[in-house]
Amino acid sequence: MRKNIHIILKGKFIDVEFYKELKNHSIIITFEIVNPYQMKCISLNVVSMGDYEITSTNIRNINIHTLIKRSLKAIYSYKTIDTKEFNTKTKGYLSDDLRYKLLVKDVKERKIKDRNKFLSIYSYIYQFESRNYGDNVSKRLSTLLNYSESYIKNLTKEAFSKNYINKNTKGVSGGLLTNKSIKTLNSL
């Protein structure tokens, strides 16, 4: 029996292959590790598994949003299951070993007094939650962190304006952590 998903680790690049999303075709999504805490999707390829033509109907049946979410979930599951092999094959580029739930708890309970550290951790949580798409990120963060939605919007604006996080490409939620944030997160 063939697996539905196959993950190929190649240094800074990770390919996730889906075999059963389209009949007679495989879908390959490539991610690039942009910093120790983030990956971004850089390409999506549909490859025929024989001499089959792809139709516009096939393409319309691809839910790219769901495939990216499933890919990220599979990559992080792989990393959790076999950390040593993952780190060896990716050369340690994705070394995200922060304990997300603990960071959320510290922010929620208002334990972080240093503003630089707080904004770095908030930026990390913001970009992590932005991957979930679909929902209103401010509303979700408001519920998650127990802050008002307007305060969350102000925090997000402050994180962007003070260069803790950079804007991603147009139409993509979240952003990329800056060296300023990465330096603080590495010190945790």
N, C-alpha and C positions, 0 to 999 in steps of 0.2 A: 504494500500500500504506500502510495506517495504522500508526503506531507503537503499540506495546503500552503504553508509559508516556509520559505527558506531564507536565512539571514547569512549574508556574506560580509565579513569584516575585512576591510582593506585600509589600514592606517586611519587617515582622516575621513575616509569615505565608508559608508555602510549601505549595502544594497539589500533590499527586502523584496523577495520574489513571491508573488501570489499566483498559484497555479489553477485555482478553481473559480476565480471571479468571472472570467469570460470563457465560454466553451471554446476549446482549441487554441487558446491564447494564454500567455502568461503576462503579468504586469510586473514591471520592475521599477521600484521607487528608490531613488538614490538620495541619501542624506549626507551632508557634510558637517563634520564637527567643527563649529566655529570658535568655541572656547570650552574650557573644562566643564561648563554647566549647560551648554546648549548645542542643539543640532538644528539644521534647517534643511528642508526638502529642496533639492536643486534640480531634480529631473524625474520624469515619469515616462516610461517606455512601455508600449504594448507590442509584444513579440509573438508571432505566429508559431505554434508548436507543430507545424507541418506545412502543408501547402494550402493554407486557408486564408482567404481574404478577410480583412476586417471591414465591417460596415459602419455606417453612421449610427445605426441602431445599437450596435455593440458599444460604441463610444459613449452614447447617451446613457447606457446602463452602468457606466463606471461612476461610483460615488467617490470622488477624489478625497473629499473631506474625511469620510469614514476610513478610507484606506490609509491615509496619513496617520490618523489617530491609532488605528490598529497596528501600523508599523512601529510607531513610537512605543506603544505598549509592549509589543513583541521584543523590541530592542532592549528596553529596560528590564523586561522579564529575563531575557538572556543574560544581561549583565548581573542580575541578582542571582541567578542559578549558577553561573560559572564565571565568577568575577575574575579569577586568575587568567583564564583563557581569553576572556573579553579584553582585559587590560593588555595582555600580550599582543593580541592581533590588532588592537587599535593603538598600540604603542603608548597607552596611558593618556591619550588626548581627551577622552571623556572621563574625567576623574571625579565626577559629581558624587561625592560621598557625604554630602550634607544631609542631615536628618530633617526632612521637610516638615514632618508633623511637629517636631520639637521647635523648629523656627516659627511655625504658625502659632504654636502655643505661647511662645515668648512674646510675639507681637500682640496677640490677642489679650494677654494678661498685662501688657504694657510694662514689661520687665526691662526693655532696652532703653537706656537713657541717652547714649551717645547717638546724636542725630545722623552722623555719617554711617555708622553701623546700621542704624534703623532703616535709612533709605536704601542701603545696599541690600539688606534682607528683604525689604518690601519689594524692591525691583526684581529680586529673584522669585519671590512669590507671585508677583504680577505676571512675569513672563511665563512661569510654570502654569498658572491658571489660564492664561490667554490661549494656551494650546487646546483648551476644551471647546473653543469656538462657540457658535450657536447662541449661547446665553449672553446676557449683558454682563461683561466682566466686572464693572463697578458694583453692580448689584450682588454678584456672587462673592466678590471680595468683601463687601460690606457684611454679608451674612457670615462668611468664614472668619473674618478678623474682629467682628463685633465693633465696628466703627460705622458711623453714618455714611451714607452713600456720597454725600457732598464732601465729606472729609477724605474719602477714598479718591474722589476725582481730584481734589487739591493735592493729595499725596502723589498721585500719578503725574500730575502736571509738574510738581516740584522735582520728582525723580527725573523727568525728561529735561526740564530746564537746567537742573544742576548737573547734568551729564552723568547720571547713574545708569541710564539706559538710553540707547539710540533708537530712533524710528527704524522699523523694518520697512520692507518695500510696501508700496501703496497697495491697500486692499488686504494686507495681512495683519492680524491683530498681534499685540505684544510688541516686542522689540528685542534688540540685542544688548546684552549686558556690556557695559564699557569696562575698560581697564581699571577705572576707579572702583567700580563695584566688584570686579573680579579680585582685585588686590585685597579688599576688605573681606570678601567671602573666603578667600584662601587662608586668611589669618584666623578664621573661626575654628 
